[in-house]
Amino acid sequence: MRLTDVSAAFTSLRVEGAAAREVLAADVGAPWIPQRGRPGQYGRTRLGQVEVVLHCLTEEVFELLVDRSLADYLEGWLAARNPPRAKQVEPTRH
């Protein structure tokens, strides 16, 4: 058996706030994850035409695992969809 760590190829973005579910469900390939996902659930889907692994951490916090080369694009895509009412959804890298 051979194990290889490929985590260096991914970046983690965190989306959190009262509008996180709304923003993520707007253009996700599997809308059940942000709409009804419970803490601890994962789902592989597409968001903004980018493949991501979406992890529900809490009711208002999601982690997105995305290919490092697409992280800047996805971060900008998320920022452009932030609801006008406030800066409630803040994508941050971890």
Buried (B, 14 or more C-beta within 10 A) or exposed (E): EEEEEEEEEBBBBBBBBEBBBBBBBBEBBBBEBBEEBEEEEEBEBEBBEBEBBBBBBEEBBBBBBBBEEBBEBBBEBBEEBBBEEEEBBBBEEE
